[in-house]
Amino acid sequence: MNYEDMAQLALRGVVRDSIRRVIREDGLPGSHHFYITFLTRYPDVVIDESLAEKYPEEITIVLEHQFWELTAPDEYFEVTLKFGGVPKYLKVPYLAITRFHDPSVGFSLQFDRPAAMEAKPAPISEISARPQPKPAAKPAEEPSPSQKPKVVKADKDQASKSNKETASTSSDEDNVVSLDNFRKK
């Protein structure tokens, strides 16, 4: 039945639903803000090339006061954030998320690293360029088209190949005991 994977997927739904609430309410309610950590080279992640080079494994973003074009379809979320004063577009599949934290209420989730990413990630040179999607409605502070960043897409074939080669078992270093390991004791 693989209950661990089902639980991980359900908890990622909490992240998606939290982001959708922010969209419905046209901003974060009260003092809520989200720290979201995700794998920068997970398949279908779209991230600016300079950010991918600076954060080759994972990056933590903050959704608080200044963000634009936030959308949350079923499989991923998209947002434009400023890094060093420069707007950058991000597309993040929920499966790429490794941590979610709302410090205003002390709520935190940590996810297992997806099996597709257990092997060594693809080098930056193998990440291919992807065109910038057309922006939705233009908020007052939205970046101009000349400021739109170049984006890159992680190599899906590399992660798929890694997924086939990698077993999804817990190591002795893990603090969480899987149900199968528990039964063997």
BELGIJO-V886658 format. One record per residue. N is the residue number from 0. D_LAST is the distance of its C-alpha to the last C-alpha in whole Angstrom. Layout:
N:D_LAST + N:D_LAST
This chain:
0:19 + 1:18 + 2:18 + 3:18 + 4:21 + 5:23 + 6:22 + 7:24 + 8:27 + 9:27 + 10:27 + 11:30 + 12:32 + 13:32 + 14:34 + 15:36 + 16:37 + 17:38 + 18:40 + 19:42 + 20:43 + 21:44 + 22:46 + 23:47 + 24:48 + 25:50 + 26:48 + 27:45 + 28:46 + 29:47 + 30:45 + 31:42 + 32:41 + 33:38 + 34:37 + 35:35 + 36:34 + 37:33 + 38:33 + 39:37 + 40:36 + 41:34 + 42:36 + 43:39 + 44:39 + 45:42 + 46:43 + 47:46 + 48:47 + 49:47 + 50:44 + 51:42 + 52:43 + 53:43 + 54:39 + 55:38 + 56:34 + 57:34 + 58:37 + 59:37 + 60:40 + 61:41 + 62:43 + 63:45 + 64:49 + 65:50 + 66:49 + 67:50 + 68:50 + 69:46 + 70:45 + 71:42 + 72:41 + 73:38 + 74:37 + 75:38 + 76:40 + 77:43 + 78:45 + 79:48 + 80:48 + 81:50 + 82:48 + 83:51 + 84:54 + 85:53 + 86:52 + 87:49 + 88:48 + 89:44 + 90:42 + 91:38 + 92:36 + 93:33 + 94:30 + 95:32 + 96:31 + 97:28 + 98:30 + 99:32 + 100:33 + 101:36 + 102:37 + 103:40 + 104:37 + 105:34 + 106:32 + 107:30 + 108:27 + 109:25 + 110:24 + 111:22 + 112:24 + 113:25 + 114:24 + 115:28 + 116:28 + 117:26 + 118:28 + 119:31 + 120:34 + 121:37 + 122:40 + 123:42 + 124:45 + 125:43 + 126:43 + 127:46 + 128:49 + 129:49 + 130:52 + 131:52 + 132:51 + 133:54 + 134:54 + 135:54 + 136:57 + 137:58 + 138:57 + 139:60 + 140:58 + 141:56 + 142:57 + 143:60 + 144:59 + 145:60 + 146:58 + 147:55 + 148:52 + 149:51 + 150:48 + 151:45 + 152:43 + 153:39 + 154:39 + 155:37 + 156:37 + 157:36 + 158:33 + 159:32 + 160:32 + 161:30 + 162:28 + 163:28 + 164:27 + 165:24 + 166:20 + 167:19 + 168:15 + 169:14 + 170:15 + 171:14 + 172:17 + 173:16 + 174:15 + 175:14 + 176:10 + 177:11 + 178:10 + 179:9 + 180:7 + 181:5 + 182:6 + 183:4 + 184:0
